[in-house]
């Protein structure tokens, strides 16, 4: 056997790496080839699913080699995913791994484990292999997620969907979500995208239960840290109202009431970026009969009545897991206007008991707050509230992240209903934002919130400013007609800045009204004369650009040609090539058009007769599609495939269509001998 062939026997080739199985020795090298890098997998708790992990190594079944799957994060942390995976004679391995292996009950609820690097290591060993360093055990970054539908488990409404639990890790953080009536933005963690550190035990989240209407605006009874509840956090036309995930908490057994509400939702993950989209819809209910006092009881609220207001929300997680946009819409179901009173709950972790807030319209510094503290209304929107998990922590401390709550619509005030509450394993401060709005009879009432988190004040500030720009869109026209044109059709292309998911547009032409439109916007059979087009971007929370982008143009009957010039006026004719071409011979031809049109060129030669100069037309013509404004071409000094003979000439240019009187322009030139 040739040496080159013998050298390949028994090699397992993966990409540019080749591992030769070694008899009598443990695995020293491996590479996981599936799943790909990075992988955004989701554990579906409703229908448990698996992920196939395959790879190659320098191990061998002849040596009874096995590998364990460990997922590494931080400087020295890892999670054990699966152990005892057999290696075949060629050093290859492949196994189905339950996706549930990538989620953890630490720190609370079955949230995803943080993003980590999956490695196949010798069975029974835990070699040091931090994600940010090199390792003999190569593998993909795995960013896990979790999907679970919340259902009532007992009583006459068993099986009714009243909630959802969706968590998504990306490369720089992870966030979790439940429905509006539960926790909204449930939790957020920040970590270093280089090694996904620090470990879970060394990092605190920023947000917990944000943009939510959990049920009531305080504790059932007053405590040293929390105000006593006086109402539900949602009121419709003055009546306390409830949502699917919180109606069962108003008293024990409420989930058995007739008329209990349900929630519908869907979620999807972009396989390339890990960006998450969730849509939810739920109908509020009120007690039947309406209780005279709060809180309701089984006697005062024996059933539920559907309220005439529908809530929908679109959640979009991006920025590698460090930003969540929650766009809410309230709409009427009975074609009547309705008053809503919201106390939107926002909770910030305070592991050291010193969570701090900065309200830019109140103060430029971060401050801690006490139960009962109030915040005046924001003067306008969009705007942001800045938060720190710990006031004492140094800026950039990875164990104490920071964040910002950006709103599209300014709250009418805020109240701290609880400070330093212990649930379930740490402390947090609870701030409710007050909104009193009217749901229109038609259309919807939009509201938007963007939650950003990071390790440094600089990064949080930049993220908040970007979020505010999302709610304060600018509009740019990127393609349009010429300012003067012969065409009676017009096409406009435009975009919003910044370009964000959910941006819409309003357009109008001439004296019309703004109406929904999209890019491109096309108009046909327009009349001759002046026209004006305007377009305004509408942000995802329905914030309209107050300064629409506008363009005016004129449709004309003909094009006028002016400033025709040949330079230099004395030229050498090119030995070959077309009449209009870029050559070293000839001269530059320039002219100005009042509208884009076809221009026809012809040549006249000077002829002397009886002491007079006459101009004789040469046969043929050349046409060129010319643009509005200045045009520049190269005249080669050739005509109908031949060099012009030495002498004096005139180039005559006529736009088509042109004016009735004197439509053409002339430029004189001389062809030199040579």
RAWO-V324197 format. One line per field, one symbol per residue. phi: phi as a letter, one per 40 degrees, with the letter a starting at -180 (. if undefined). Layout:
# RAWO-V324197
phi = ???
This chain:
# RAWO-V324197
phi = .ddccccccgcbbbfcbbbcdbcgaccbbaacbaccbcbbcbccccbdbbbcbbabaccaccbfcbbbcbbbagcababccabgccbcccgcaaacbdccccbacbcafcccccdabcbbbddgbbccacdcbcacbcaccbbcaabaccbcbagcbdgccbaabbbacbcbiabbabcdcbbfccaabbacccbfbccdcbbbcbbagbfbbcibcicdbcbcbacccbaccbbbfgbcbbbdcbccccacgcccccgccbbbaaaabcccbgcbbbbbaabcbbcbccccbbccbcccacabbcccbbbbabbbcaffgbabbbbbbbbcbbgbcbcbbbbccbbbcaccgbdbbbbdcbacbcacbbdgcbbccccabcabbbbbcaccccdgcccbcbaabbbcbccciaaccabfcbacaababbbbccbbbbcccbgabcabbbbbaacbcccccccccccccdcbcbbbcbaacccbacccbabbbaabbccbcgcbabbabfccbcadaaccbbbbfccchcbbbbabcbccbgccdcbdcbababcbcabbbafcabbccbaccccahccbacbccgacbbabbcacacbbbbbbbcbcbfgbcbbccccgabbacbccgcbbbbccgbafgbcccdicabcbbbcbcbccbfcbbbbcabccci
